């Protein structure tokens, strides 16, 4: 029996690079989609929001002289490219999947609609949500919080390269200690950077728990949906 029946998985674009400096690492994508397919087969419905930082980040573009709105739109297009890569990878292993876009781009995916997205999930398809929120000035963290609430997910799973939330950056501070569980209010008071504030506030106000975990350790995803204590739970 799975603890979570429907999840929203947030993956960063940077994670798709693996050890590469840019773009999409096929081995990383293969690992991710195998893990997702495993939990779908176990009975959990999965929606995915993917970032675009491995290709283009709007904020980085703005710092280089791009208009911020145009830069963010370019970043949103980068998430569409990543979504297509995930779609192709799922198809290659026989896992049904569908791309939903936050803005109209008919030759790539269907414009996001809650009812159609839920229907896809209920039919065993992985729903890949691309294009962020469809609006500039909002991150894909915000998009993941929004989609999690819209599809009525049981939990938002934030896959990172760190195995949870720590008192400090564990890659910089060897004395950092990990939280197994933490409340929304504690993360605010301790100024822990889990998501951007817009995303975090949306989760807090809608009672959407967040699990932060290391997506690069194969098996973590299935352990979480089965109810094992992996990563850090924010609730």
ABEGO torsion letter per residue (X at the ends): XBABABBBBBBBAAAAAEABABEBBAAAAAAAAAAAAAAAAAGBBBBBBBBAAAABBAAAAAAAGBBAAAAAAAAAAAAAAAAAAAAAAAAAAGBBBBBBBABBBAAABBBBBAAAAAAAAAAGBBBBBBGEAGBBGBBAAAAAAAAAAAAGBABBBBBBABAEBBABBAAABAABBBBABBBAAAAAAAGBBABBAAAAAAAAAAGBBBBBBBAABBGAAAAAAAGBBBEBBBX
